[in-house]
Amino acid sequence: MESENLSELSLSLFNTIPDPFLVISEDGIYLEVFGGTERTLYDDAHTLKGRNLFDFLEPEFARFFMDKITETLKGNTLNCFEYELQTEQVDLPDKNGPGGLQWFEARMYPLPSPYKGYRAVTAMLINISERKILHQRLNDLSYLDPLTAIANRRFFLERITEELQRYLINRVSVHVLLCDIDHFKNINDNHGHLAGDYVLKEFTSIAKSVFSVSHTIARFGGDEFVISVVGLTTEQVMQRCEQLRQSVQDHPFVYENQTMNIQVCIGVSEVSSYDTDISKLIGRADKALYLAKETGRNKVIFLK
């Protein structure tokens, strides 16, 4: 039985997806085009419905995409891949998205039964250009902390400035977290500086396990780390912070057969329309961190 009847509600939901969701036949025909509503990331591709890949893509790239469709149908499993595309390589009647070189991640999956008489795949396309640019910048050693191999203070300050500007335009939530290892000087004094380095690297690993790659984790200096979180509510951010605090407390820090009990303080702030520059945002997080230290340590405090 062909899976071609979509309810009005399903269509409405599909079309609100910010990323494009496609149904493409084994011959390269765009059978359905859903979503892709975020114009800062995508051109409007709905006019491509019913057209073949070779009608609007350069032949070399159309063949690349056809190979991926064939590969997905043959393997009968999820097929994830990345590709880069110049927007000029796509023949669209109305280009209203970003220009220049864009990077995408495709998640292609075979449909279990024919759709409109065709063997077909679904394809979710995600613009990852910003992530690629961030990775390229981090490959520049001037943006990298050599001990922990994460972003350094310079990178973070540039990054949070960009995020603040986007907030002022799109009002997407931005939170800043300042994290400080409790009594870090005692660790260095009692166990040595190499033990201190070990703790910093272990903390980095824990933080990366709690926060996703879309969040920026940086070493701000000494035993202080800073994290920017975009797109989550304050409640969600506080849950992540508590998870980080608890994970650090429960983690077995063992260096040269010496066990250390490590705890962390976290100060949290959220960007507001009054934040004309990043100093106010970071300043509130720093004040929250100070309060966490002064009121017993090993805690998370949020300041608006």
Buried (B, 14 or more C-beta within 10 A) or exposed (E): EEEBEEEEEEEEEBBEBBBBBBBBBBEBBBBBBBBBBBEEBBBBBBBBBEBBBBEBBBEEBBBBBBEBBEBBBEEEEEBEBEBEBEBEBBEBEEEEBBEEEBBBBBBBBBBEEBBEEBBBBBBBBBBBBEBBEBEEBBEEEEBBBEEBEBBBBEBBBBBBEEBBEBBEEEEEBBBBBBBBBBBBEEBBEEBBEEBBBBBBEBBBEBBBEBBEEEBBBBBBEEBBBBBBBBEBEBEEBBBBBBBBBBBBEEBEBEBEEEEBEBEBBBBBBBBEEEBEEBEBBBBBBBBBBBBBBEEEEBBBBBBE
